[in-house]
Amino acid sequence: MPSHVQIQEPTPEPLRRERDHLSASRAALRAMRHDVEALDISDVTGNWVNAQILGRQIEDRIKALADLADTPLFFGRLDYLHAPGADLAEGAGGENFYIGRRHVHDGDGDPMVVDWRAPVSQPFYRASRKEPMDVRLRRRFGYTGGDLTAYEDEHLTDATETTTTSRLLQAEIERPRVGPMRDIVATIQPEQDEIVRAGVTGTVCVQGAPGTGKTAVGLHRVAYLLYAHRERLARTGTLVIGPNASFLQYIEQVLPALGELQVKQATVDDLVAHVPVRGTDSARTATLKGDARMAQVLRRAVRSGIRMPADPVVVVRGSRRWRVPAYELEEIVKELAQRDIRYGAARDALPQRIAHAVLVQMERSGEAPDDRVQDAVARNPAVKAAVKECWPPVDPAKTVLRLLSEPEFLARCADGLFDEDEQKALLWEKPARGLGSARWSAADAVLVDEAYDLVQRTSSLGHVVLDEAQDLSPMQYRAVGRRCTTGSATILGDLAQGTTPWATGAWEEALAHLGKPEARIEELTRGFRVPREVIAYASRLLPSIAPGLAPATSVRESAGALEIRQVPVEERDEALLAACEAALGNEGSVGLIVADARVAAVGAALDAAGVGYLAPGEETSAAVRVTLVPASLAKGLEYDYVVLDEPAAIVSGEPDERTGLRRLYVCLTRAVSGLTCLHTAPLPTPLL
Ligand SMILES: Nc1ncnc2c1ncn2[C@@H]1O[C@H](COP(=O)(O)OP(=O)(O)OP(=O)(O)O)[C@@H](O)[C@H]1O
């Protein structure tokens, strides 16, 4: 439930004091920025590279200290009963703290605003009457434009205080949506905060119905981890993975608004872009290529060139010849093949092992060779030739190309893993003659990435956030997992929104493929986006698409506008335009969601009527508030009013009915205030 507070009509005097604190904080922030701008680094940087790095850090710091006019410097205040102990670090010593997006201190170094991520800020999100966490007063501030105009108080230790729902929180949730996604620091809920502040070493997986704040939580978690473990994560890096470029565009401003400018964003396709993707696969083939069995096939393929030596290696040095017999070479090769090291690392180790065998012989015959001799022997042409024969170099892309082009090679590597019929489906229709002519598909690129990792270990980041995780294939989970082997991950998704034929059926499975089987699975059920009536309508699909999942509840007060209307085919365009027109009569954005196959026709109708529109991810403005959204790109996005065209076409646009209904579920759950659904064909049965 939303937090309960006593609403106080702000009296002029305290409000004036709070405004004074806001002005003083702004001035302090300006002074902090000025100090950074005035830094002269010419004395402290010995060389050009250091100067560049330091210069960039200073530039980032100046950007992070920018006073964004319409982003309030603080949104809350905590009055502690006692001064927090020294262990509560930031801000210790006082008992009132203003909570904001970044730390601001005055000329003496005393905090004017405390970062929302500091330990001292935590009770702002977690304290309750049951557990006040030593907080006497929690105050939330309301702003109009950049002006502080209201506040609400909760006296957490006053048993006599009556409680009501927070108007400021409710207003934030109900606010019309325009432009890109915004941060939620002022209103993070306790169950969300638990995930945001979970420790850096553990991986957390969040199952959540549409609009429960998964994306928001994931982004705030990165910001929190960067605050709590800045040095470690600055070294190792952080990455947010989203389903497509328009989604990434939609979320790209959240972290910079929180002062975090260094977080990389990518799609899974971006991560594995070793080869150009120009081809497509049928649903069946893509599912097979994404199957975890492919990992074994690839392992066999990469190692298929390993041969046991037939001949001894003879190394000539000066007047002496040293001979490593074939059986001894075989032992070395076998030992390396059994060890759990990358193909490339083993290949690098092999010449040294052979050289070592030579050195042992030299020592036995009374010589005293040192490391330099071993290196020289390892570089000897005879040794190099033996390595090339026993452990040939592997080009990962060429290996995958062979697998998908040569039936005999695939049969050898897939033996006992994929049956004949499956192998046929895996092979390219037209075998590629070389890398230049290969028509790689997205699923093929993931295989190439796996092959790269078999040859050389992929470097791991400190933390990875994976959004819309339910859509990944086992092979894609592996690709993400190898990018956080030594780090941790936040996995976000909704099993009911899985719209790929290979979408995961259970988080435990996905986590096993990611290499994080020990991850904690959390569930979020309170929806902040979709109004009650709309989520109830969409939830009619749940028994068909994800029988185990409970429908989300909605914390929005307004039940929402829901209209489902059948129109004759010849009136369809007119009805769509009228519905958009009506939606535009309200404040906020309008999403016109249509089956991918209908985008061109509906776009032409909008053009003909002179209605301007945007593509998903593009920023809405006062002048253009309609976005034409292909159903396949609706995931993760939201619009104040959604006009949904032809549900049956959205369902039939997918390779199977379950996937189609899931796609429809995604589209039905994008609305913040109202949904109008127009259809000429009968609605899919579960909606009737
Ligand atoms: N605590 C909160 N306070 C205010 N708004 C919130 C809160 N949590 C989430 N929201 C808002 O609810 C909307 C939905 O959030 P978000 O997109 O993160 O949900 P999601 O679970 O990722 O949804 P989907 O599964 O549809 O992608 C966003 O506008 C977000 O800002």
PDBQT file of the ligand as one rigid body, heavy atoms in Angstrom, charges set to zero:
ROOT
HETATM    1  N1  LIG A 701       7.919   3.928  -6.825  1.00  0.00    +0.000 N 
HETATM    2  C1  LIG A 701       7.459   4.530  -7.901  1.00  0.00    +0.000 A 
HETATM    3  N2  LIG A 701       7.023   5.803  -7.838  1.00  0.00    +0.000 NA
HETATM    4  C2  LIG A 701       6.535   6.431  -8.929  1.00  0.00    +0.000 A 
HETATM    5  N3  LIG A 701       6.456   5.873 -10.146  1.00  0.00    +0.000 NA
HETATM    6  C3  LIG A 701       6.889   4.610 -10.267  1.00  0.00    +0.000 A 
HETATM    7  C4  LIG A 701       7.396   3.873  -9.166  1.00  0.00    +0.000 A 
HETATM    8  N4  LIG A 701       7.762   2.646  -9.615  1.00  0.00    +0.000 NA
HETATM    9  C5  LIG A 701       7.484   2.625 -10.925  1.00  0.00    +0.000 A 
HETATM   10  N5  LIG A 701       6.956   3.803 -11.319  1.00  0.00    +0.000 N 
HETATM   11  C6  LIG A 701       6.547   4.186 -12.674  1.00  0.00    +0.000 C 
HETATM   12  O1  LIG A 701       5.740   3.179 -13.208  1.00  0.00    +0.000 OA
HETATM   13  C7  LIG A 701       5.959   3.057 -14.605  1.00  0.00    +0.000 C 
HETATM   14  C8  LIG A 701       6.330   1.647 -14.949  1.00  0.00    +0.000 C 
HETATM   15  O2  LIG A 701       7.635   1.371 -14.476  1.00  0.00    +0.000 OA
HETATM   16  P1  LIG A 701       8.629   0.427 -15.271  1.00  0.00    +0.000 P 
HETATM   17  O3  LIG A 701       8.615   0.771 -16.716  1.00  0.00    +0.000 OA
HETATM   18  O4  LIG A 701       9.912   0.401 -14.545  1.00  0.00    +0.000 OA
HETATM   19  O5  LIG A 701       7.848  -0.954 -15.081  1.00  0.00    +0.000 OA
HETATM   20  P2  LIG A 701       8.223  -2.391 -15.644  1.00  0.00    +0.000 P 
HETATM   21  O6  LIG A 701       7.920  -3.335 -14.543  1.00  0.00    +0.000 OA
HETATM   22  O7  LIG A 701       9.590  -2.393 -16.190  1.00  0.00    +0.000 OA
HETATM   23  O8  LIG A 701       7.145  -2.546 -16.780  1.00  0.00    +0.000 OA
HETATM   24  P3  LIG A 701       7.124  -3.519 -18.077  1.00  0.00    +0.000 P 
HETATM   25  O9  LIG A 701       7.101  -4.924 -17.576  1.00  0.00    +0.000 OA
HETATM   26  O10 LIG A 701       5.864  -3.174 -18.750  1.00  0.00    +0.000 OA
HETATM   27  O11 LIG A 701       8.331  -3.196 -18.874  1.00  0.00    +0.000 OA
HETATM   28  C9  LIG A 701       7.077   4.055 -14.958  1.00  0.00    +0.000 C 
HETATM   29  O12 LIG A 701       6.485   5.249 -15.414  1.00  0.00    +0.000 OA
HETATM   30  C10 LIG A 701       7.727   4.296 -13.621  1.00  0.00    +0.000 C 
HETATM   31  O13 LIG A 701       8.331   5.552 -13.564  1.00  0.00    +0.000 OA
ENDROOT
TORSDOF 0
